[in-house]
């Protein structure tokens, strides 16, 4: 059985997609079979981190509109994962992107789609690709799609910044996740300024939400300069930001 992990934030701009992609790559580096699905159909972006341009073909949109199977929309991006000494990839990594074409996004906003198909697609991916982990990068906020993703998850990673608006929105999401009986709820603090003590922040988050914090990602110019041009935790493994990504990965990977 695959472990289904949703990465979510109540507000946009938290670094959710960057976190999801790097954790997925680290899981693949550890030898797991992993797929990332970009379900943020209204504002997709995960594909950029894996070197695709906006003209990528074979997307989640194609599946939702019955134009191809979801497995046919899964791109093998294992080349982004470091190789072992024998030259063989440690694991497998796939990406199901959402379309960046203006017409496709406008069609979603105008016509919508059958959200129930997402669950069918998730199951098909797990079966066809023999996955260990299915990573779902959700749309920020709460809507029908995100509620489905949360409901089918074994793990919910909630990404938030040390910001009052994020704190309030995250409280709503935590309450929803508990009502949906998500088995494992983890918090990830991102874009944490250097003046904030990480241990104190973790204690504050635990006291506020009653859930463990598995990563405190520092606000750093190095990640900003990277500008989504690849997976920072792989290109700069010694960086403190990358160390926190590995900490998150250990928490998620330890559940199998």
SEMI-15755 format. One record per residue (C-alpha): x, y, z. Coordinates in steps of 0.02 Angstrom, whole numbers, plus 50000, padded with zeros to 5 digits. Layout:
SEMI-15755
XYZ
...
//
This chain:
SEMI-15755
500005000050000
500635017349955
500715031250082
499695046150022
500415062950074
499505079450045
500515095550058
499365109950095
499325127950152
497865139150191
498625153750096
499675154949940
501505159649939
502035148250081
503265138049976
502115122949977
502575116849802
504435119049830
504295109049992
503265095349911
504465093349764
506025092749872
505285080349995
504725069249850
506475069649775
507255065349943
506075050549962
506575044449789
508405046749834
508095035349983
507515021649864
505635024149858
504465024749709
503635041849717
502415052049613
501975070449634
500285076449571
500035095149548
498185097349588
498345116349598
497485117249429
497085135749441
498895141049475
500085126549437
501955127749459
502765111349513
503295107449334
504535121949336
505525113949477
505775098549368
506365108349215
504755108649113
504195124449024
502415130749013
502105120848853
502225104048941
501055091248862
500215076948953
499405084649106
498145081449244
496925092149144
496975079449003
496475065649124
495075075649206
494345079449034
494445061248980
495785063948849
497085051948919
497385040649069
498225048449219
499665036149202
499975042749026
500115060149103
501455054249227
503175060249171
504695050649230
505815063649312
506985051449396
508435059949309
508295073749440
508715061249577
510545057949622
511245041449562
512045028149669
513845022749647
513285008849530
512515021749414
510725016249446
509435028349517
509065025349700
507195025549669
505895031849543
505105048949534
503605053849427
502695070249402
500905073149346
500885091849305
499405103249280
499285113349121
499955131249115
499035135148953
497905150148978
496495141648884
496575126248995
496565136549155
495115146849089
494165130849048
494385124649227
493755141149296
492295141249174
491755123049171
492535115049324
492835096349325
492255080449411
493215080749574
492765062549603
493895057949458
495395063649560
495195049349682
495055036949538
496635044549465
497585043249628
497155024849642
497655021549462
499345029949487
499715019849643
499255003749553
500045006749383
501675014249447
501825002849599
502085017949710
502735018749887
502225037049906
500945047849818
501265066349850
499785078049817
500205096449798
498535104749836
497725121349793
497875133649939
496345136450047
494875124750066
493785119049922
493045102749859
494685096849783
495745100349937
494455092250051
494545076449945
496445076449946
496485078650134
495165065250161
496125051850065
497805055950144
498815045750265
499885061150301
499455079550293
500915091650289
500295109150330
501505122650275
501375139550358
502395155150384
502645163450554
501255175650513
499615179350603
498555176550447
499395159850416
499145154950598
497275158650591
497015149750425
498025134750480
496915132950634
495415130950519
496325117750415
496885108150569
495095107450630
494495101050461
495885087850454
495395081350626
493565080450577
494115070350425
495165059250539
496805061150445
497975048450530
499545059350533
499565078250541
501245087150531
501685105550529
503065113650426
503585131450464
504325139950311
505175156550276
505655158350458
506725174150485
508415171850570
507845182050721
506545168950769
507125154750880
506655138350796
506405128650957
505275142251028
504265142550866
504045123650870
503435124551050
502215138451003
501535128550855
501335112750959
500415122451094
499295131050967
498845116150857
499265100650959
500255093350814
502115090150790
503205101850688
504335091450576
505275105550490
505765123650517
506365130250349
507375146250363
507055161750260
508605162150151
509185171950000
510005156249931
508325147849902
507605164049833
509055165949712
508785148049655
507105154649592
506325137349568
507735132649449
507835114749510
507775105749676
508815115449801
508975101349928
509855090849795
510975104449724
511445111449895
511335096550015
512405104650151
511305120050166
510275122050328
508685123150222
509095106350143
509405098750315
507635103450365
506945095750205
507815079450253
507055080850427
505325081950349
505735067350235
506265056650383
504635060250472
503605055350320
504695040750267
504725033850444
502865030150434
503105015750311
//
